[in-house]
Amino acid sequence: MLMSSLRTRVASPKAFNGNVSRPPQAGVLLPLDRRAGFGDRCYEPSSRVHSELQDRASEEVGPAVDISPADIVKRRSVAWDGVTAEIVQVTRREKIEFCFDAPVHLLAVCEQGMRSDGETFVEGLPRSTLRDLRKKLTFVPAGHEYREWQEPRILSRVVYFYIDPAKIPVLSETSVTDLSARLYFEDSALWNTALKLRTLIESADADNRLYLESLGVVLAHELARLSPGMARIEVPIRGGLAAWQQRVATTFIEEHLAEQISLTTLAGLVRLSPYYFCRAFKQSIGVPPHRYHTIRRIERAKMLLAKPAPSVTDIGLTVGFSETSSFTAAFRKATGFTPTGFHRSLG
């Protein structure tokens, strides 16, 4: 049964002992009331909780993001073989802190949320002060630290997925499952699968258990494709671009990042009208052509800023911004940093 019991959940890293694989088990819907602080130990449980209950909950669910204060959120989760999915809804506008460091992968899917102030840290990446967190994904590999604090402007709603690293498939003989940390990125395939899982969690319907487990497998495969060097599968999307059209359009943009590219030019390359091309591009890629162009410019700029003694003005010109102010504004909107701040954070 998907919903077989209700109990207080307390997470403990000791339940993993470096080996997070478990035998298959039914999903369990659990109310959560975590009260550990935001100190050095993210998962130290309350001494008031009986140890037997702690061990039982840990076996079913495992580690989870620690939130302080605990009574500021509503949490519900479903656990199945090697995966736990959890919906977290913030209920009050006051300062809130999160932390996580465990031997499982963490995927955070932010459905809604804006902060008036705050900072996010994922081990191995520059810190981010991005304000608008809506429709953003964050991936924290097993064993990496994640910390965040925020003063909410809009109450956030996040779906967390805790995934046994052994569940991430090896997609080819040469590929690896060594995934890199990623902070506030977008991926339409991951996003759509995560939302389907969230819908199943909310329904708490036992008849959907097999579908939930199948979607969990799909999610693991989508995460595997975040591995460095792993090519994305070109899946035909109804109403979208054909695989060759996607390849032609994105390659042209990549080769002309510093130039102004008209919609007519791109549409002509793939033999479509500008109107249909714009709709089909967004359907396939997830963002309109002009936004994709800007995203790729910012990614190129980040690579250039990683080099010693960069000139922000020169880098802006290199990626197609005629004014330093417009480059700085676009870069900060995309990353939460000014170009200079991003460069310093890498040092």
Wavefront OBJ file of the C-alpha trace (Angstrom):
o trace
v 0.000 0.000 0.000
v 1.243 3.476 -0.809
v -0.217 4.820 2.406
v 0.364 2.178 5.030
v 1.145 4.136 8.190
v 1.382 7.553 9.803
v 4.111 8.498 12.253
v 6.576 11.198 13.247
v 9.675 11.064 11.087
v 13.202 11.532 12.386
v 16.150 11.144 10.046
v 19.546 9.809 11.038
v 22.622 9.339 8.860
v 23.604 6.322 10.950
v 20.898 4.308 9.223
v 22.954 4.371 6.038
v 26.363 3.243 7.310
v 27.861 4.123 3.917
v 25.537 1.678 2.146
v 22.215 3.120 1.119
v 20.877 0.161 -0.842
v 17.760 -1.438 0.624
v 15.367 -4.234 -0.309
v 12.191 -3.143 -2.142
v 9.486 -1.727 0.078
v 6.086 -0.168 -0.258
v 5.759 3.595 -0.289
v 4.929 5.164 3.067
v 3.231 8.532 3.500
v 4.619 10.246 6.579
v 3.913 13.534 8.398
v 7.159 15.256 9.325
v 8.125 17.288 12.385
v 11.905 17.790 12.409
v 13.325 20.038 15.109
v 17.091 19.749 14.749
v 18.966 23.041 14.523
v 21.087 24.585 11.771
v 24.350 23.852 13.509
v 27.299 21.662 12.578
v 25.235 18.466 12.756
v 22.272 18.675 10.433
v 20.635 15.434 11.530
v 20.957 15.209 15.291
v 17.514 14.016 16.425
v 15.627 15.210 19.473
v 16.396 13.210 22.619
v 12.686 13.190 23.402
v 12.021 10.777 20.568
v 12.178 7.115 21.493
v 15.132 5.347 19.845
v 12.962 2.531 18.504
v 10.745 5.013 16.647
v 13.856 6.788 15.349
v 15.350 3.570 13.929
v 12.052 2.556 12.354
v 11.527 5.904 10.628
v 15.142 6.041 9.451
v 14.879 2.631 7.818
v 11.836 3.762 5.850
v 12.874 7.265 4.870
v 16.524 8.048 5.642
v 18.120 11.527 5.758
v 16.191 14.642 4.814
v 16.841 18.361 4.506
v 16.971 19.863 7.978
v 14.822 22.981 8.350
v 14.918 25.540 11.149
v 12.571 26.570 12.639
v 10.814 23.240 12.076
v 7.300 24.536 12.754
v 7.472 26.977 9.852
v 6.874 24.257 7.255
v 4.436 21.477 6.402
v 6.086 18.287 5.106
v 4.824 15.064 3.616
v 6.743 12.306 1.901
v 6.561 8.973 0.147
v 9.402 6.438 0.340
v 9.969 3.470 -1.922
v 12.924 1.379 -3.055
v 15.977 3.656 -2.923
v 14.024 6.911 -3.341
v 12.144 9.309 -1.074
v 10.084 12.188 -2.454
v 9.052 14.979 -0.106
v 6.862 18.064 -0.494
v 7.845 20.991 1.730
v 5.555 24.028 2.025
v 6.717 27.113 3.952
v 3.805 28.561 5.955
v 5.122 31.842 7.399
v 7.193 34.773 6.143
v 10.142 34.719 8.512
v 13.795 33.819 8.227
v 14.278 30.129 7.516
v 17.388 27.968 7.203
v 18.055 24.668 5.445
v 20.949 22.229 5.510
v 21.760 18.807 4.106
v 24.838 16.580 3.998
v 24.213 12.864 3.565
v 25.294 9.815 1.531
v 22.354 10.201 -0.853
v 21.771 12.482 -3.836
v 19.420 15.449 -3.350
v 17.337 16.975 -6.148
v 15.433 20.116 -5.125
v 12.577 21.205 -7.388
v 11.332 24.699 -6.506
v 7.764 25.106 -7.728
v 7.318 28.539 -6.190
v 9.426 30.862 -4.105
v 10.951 34.323 -4.084
v 13.173 35.770 -1.385
v 13.788 39.358 -0.387
v 17.178 38.299 0.944
v 19.140 35.099 1.275
v 22.012 32.950 0.079
v 22.418 29.372 -1.144
v 25.566 27.283 -0.917
v 26.265 23.938 -2.570
v 29.716 22.486 -1.977
v 31.897 22.912 -5.056
v 29.941 25.851 -6.512
v 29.915 29.643 -5.997
v 27.303 30.900 -3.558
v 24.116 32.307 -5.071
v 21.899 35.180 -3.928
v 19.348 34.649 -6.702
v 16.007 36.103 -5.589
v 13.500 34.468 -7.968
v 13.710 30.721 -7.357
v 10.567 29.706 -9.245
v 10.907 26.707 -11.577
v 14.562 26.232 -10.652
v 16.283 22.891 -9.981
v 19.248 22.212 -7.695
v 21.236 18.978 -7.580
v 23.455 18.103 -4.601
v 25.532 14.932 -5.090
v 25.847 12.446 -2.245
v 28.379 13.565 0.340
v 28.203 17.246 -0.655
v 27.030 19.978 1.684
v 23.991 22.144 0.974
v 23.073 25.188 3.063
v 20.595 27.972 2.489
v 18.938 30.801 4.327
v 16.235 33.104 3.102
v 13.724 35.728 4.083
v 10.722 34.745 1.946
v 8.951 37.247 -0.237
v 6.666 34.518 -1.588
v 6.172 31.399 0.508
v 8.168 28.637 -1.112
v 7.003 25.191 -2.134
v 9.760 22.688 -2.891
v 9.781 19.008 -3.790
v 12.882 17.206 -2.534
v 14.020 13.870 -3.949
v 16.495 11.817 -1.915
v 18.052 9.163 -4.142
v 20.283 6.210 -3.381
v 23.370 6.646 -5.641
v 23.095 2.950 -6.525
v 19.796 3.740 -8.260
v 21.450 6.052 -10.813
v 21.950 3.885 -13.928
v 25.101 3.576 -16.010
v 23.850 4.507 -19.466
v 26.746 3.169 -21.518
v 29.964 1.209 -21.137
v 31.977 4.424 -21.060
v 29.650 6.618 -18.994
v 29.911 7.109 -15.256
v 27.455 7.985 -12.542
v 29.725 10.615 -10.959
v 27.302 13.535 -11.045
v 28.341 17.151 -10.566
v 26.631 19.684 -8.307
v 24.306 22.097 -10.093
v 22.633 25.148 -8.583
v 19.456 26.786 -9.901
v 19.362 25.269 -13.371
v 16.524 24.385 -15.736
v 15.810 21.038 -17.392
v 12.393 20.387 -18.919
v 12.620 16.583 -18.761
v 13.547 16.538 -15.062
v 10.945 19.199 -14.289
v 8.063 17.340 -15.953
v 8.926 14.014 -14.311
v 9.248 15.663 -10.897
v 5.826 17.320 -11.200
v 4.209 14.005 -12.111
v 5.731 12.462 -8.995
v 4.535 15.384 -6.884
v 0.980 14.856 -8.143
v 1.123 11.189 -7.096
v 2.408 12.087 -3.641
v -0.496 14.461 -3.133
v -3.048 11.905 -4.296
v -1.809 9.239 -1.819
v -3.568 6.643 -3.951
v -2.375 3.075 -3.370
v -3.413 2.121 -6.921
v -0.702 4.456 -8.268
v 2.204 2.704 -6.538
v 3.558 0.982 -9.671
v 3.294 4.230 -11.642
v 5.137 6.087 -8.872
v 7.950 3.535 -8.836
v 8.198 3.651 -12.640
v 8.459 7.447 -12.592
v 11.196 7.110 -9.983
v 13.189 5.018 -12.458
v 12.635 7.649 -15.151
v 13.830 10.378 -12.767
v 17.010 8.405 -12.059
v 17.682 8.089 -15.795
v 17.157 11.819 -16.308
v 19.632 12.539 -13.522
v 22.145 10.153 -15.098
v 22.056 12.308 -18.209
v 23.420 15.215 -16.192
v 26.743 13.343 -16.070
v 29.596 15.304 -17.701
v 29.987 14.335 -21.335
v 26.669 12.497 -21.519
v 24.730 13.532 -24.603
v 21.050 14.261 -24.169
v 18.555 11.960 -25.863
v 16.764 13.717 -28.679
v 13.184 12.712 -27.971
v 10.610 13.833 -30.549
v 8.130 16.198 -28.931
v 4.705 16.602 -30.436
v 4.468 20.070 -31.902
v 8.188 20.672 -31.377
v 11.248 20.677 -33.596
v 12.630 17.548 -35.215
v 16.006 16.381 -33.897
v 17.886 17.781 -36.892
v 16.101 21.136 -36.536
v 17.076 21.401 -32.869
v 20.676 20.584 -33.746
v 20.864 23.134 -36.563
v 19.251 25.939 -34.554
v 21.249 25.462 -31.343
v 24.530 25.000 -33.213
v 23.977 28.220 -35.145
v 23.256 30.098 -31.908
v 26.382 28.639 -30.289
v 28.538 29.731 -33.220
v 27.095 33.264 -33.275
v 26.737 34.087 -29.574
v 28.178 37.590 -29.916
v 25.857 38.517 -32.774
v 22.254 39.619 -32.933
v 20.314 36.707 -34.436
v 16.894 37.347 -35.899
v 14.000 34.933 -35.525
v 13.656 34.995 -39.315
v 17.224 33.766 -39.756
v 16.784 30.841 -37.368
v 13.410 29.904 -38.824
v 14.849 29.925 -42.337
v 17.623 27.524 -41.337
v 15.060 24.872 -40.387
v 12.539 25.747 -43.111
v 9.739 26.994 -40.853
v 7.828 30.247 -40.479
v 9.088 32.524 -37.672
v 5.823 32.110 -35.766
v 5.801 28.303 -35.858
v 9.547 28.097 -35.230
v 9.289 30.167 -32.049
v 6.521 27.951 -30.666
v 8.239 24.713 -31.712
v 11.605 25.829 -30.280
v 10.077 26.590 -26.882
v 8.196 23.280 -26.937
v 11.411 21.371 -27.602
v 14.027 23.326 -25.616
v 11.863 24.709 -22.816
v 12.593 28.411 -23.387
v 12.072 30.818 -26.329
v 14.949 31.299 -28.823
v 15.997 34.737 -27.525
v 16.147 33.488 -23.929
v 18.149 30.438 -24.963
v 20.569 32.782 -26.742
v 20.987 34.817 -23.541
v 21.449 31.691 -21.399
v 24.228 30.456 -23.673
v 25.895 33.888 -23.596
v 25.923 33.840 -19.793
v 27.334 30.299 -19.727
v 30.140 31.357 -22.067
v 30.790 34.416 -19.899
v 31.080 32.211 -16.797
v 33.781 30.166 -18.520
v 35.710 33.314 -19.435
v 35.375 34.717 -15.913
v 37.022 31.589 -14.540
v 40.297 32.675 -16.165
v 42.818 34.929 -14.361
v 42.464 38.724 -14.444
v 39.426 38.990 -16.737
v 38.149 42.308 -18.039
v 34.400 42.437 -17.454
v 33.977 44.911 -20.318
v 35.914 42.718 -22.751
v 34.011 39.592 -21.728
v 30.707 41.403 -22.145
v 31.703 42.427 -25.654
v 32.922 38.916 -26.436
v 29.534 37.405 -25.639
v 27.559 40.122 -27.409
v 26.734 42.846 -24.871
v 27.574 46.316 -26.161
v 27.268 47.921 -22.713
v 28.913 46.725 -19.506
v 25.815 47.723 -17.551
v 23.520 45.514 -19.644
v 25.967 42.615 -19.352
v 26.172 43.033 -15.574
v 22.370 43.208 -15.250
v 21.815 40.099 -17.386
v 24.557 38.161 -15.594
v 23.235 39.048 -12.148
v 19.670 38.142 -13.125
v 20.832 34.707 -14.309
v 23.303 33.854 -11.523
v 22.667 36.117 -8.546
v 26.200 37.517 -8.898
v 27.787 40.452 -10.658
v 30.496 39.299 -13.097
v 33.202 40.590 -10.726
v 31.573 38.905 -7.744
v 31.363 35.617 -9.623
v 35.065 35.822 -10.535
v 36.046 36.511 -6.933
v 33.918 33.625 -5.640
v 35.944 31.235 -7.794
v 39.178 32.420 -6.248
l 1 2 3 4 5 6 7 8 9 10 11 12 13 14 15 16 17 18 19 20 21 22 23 24 25 26 27 28 29 30 31 32 33 34 35 36 37 38 39 40 41 42 43 44 45 46 47 48 49 50 51 52 53 54 55 56 57 58 59 60 61 62 63 64 65 66 67 68 69 70 71 72 73 74 75 76 77 78 79 80 81 82 83 84 85 86 87 88 89 90 91 92 93 94 95 96 97 98 99 100 101 102 103 104 105 106 107 108 109 110 111 112 113 114 115 116 117 118 119 120 121 122 123 124 125 126 127 128 129 130 131 132 133 134 135 136 137 138 139 140 141 142 143 144 145 146 147 148 149 150 151 152 153 154 155 156 157 158 159 160 161 162 163 164 165 166 167 168 169 170 171 172 173 174 175 176 177 178 179 180 181 182 183 184 185 186 187 188 189 190 191 192 193 194 195 196 197 198 199 200 201 202 203 204 205 206 207 208 209 210 211 212 213 214 215 216 217 218 219 220 221 222 223 224 225 226 227 228 229 230 231 232 233 234 235 236 237 238 239 240 241 242 243 244 245 246 247 248 249 250 251 252 253 254 255 256 257 258 259 260 261 262 263 264 265 266 267 268 269 270 271 272 273 274 275 276 277 278 279 280 281 282 283 284 285 286 287 288 289 290 291 292 293 294 295 296 297 298 299 300 301 302 303 304 305 306 307 308 309 310 311 312 313 314 315 316 317 318 319 320 321 322 323 324 325 326 327 328 329 330 331 332 333 334 335 336 337 338 339 340 341 342 343 344 345 346 347
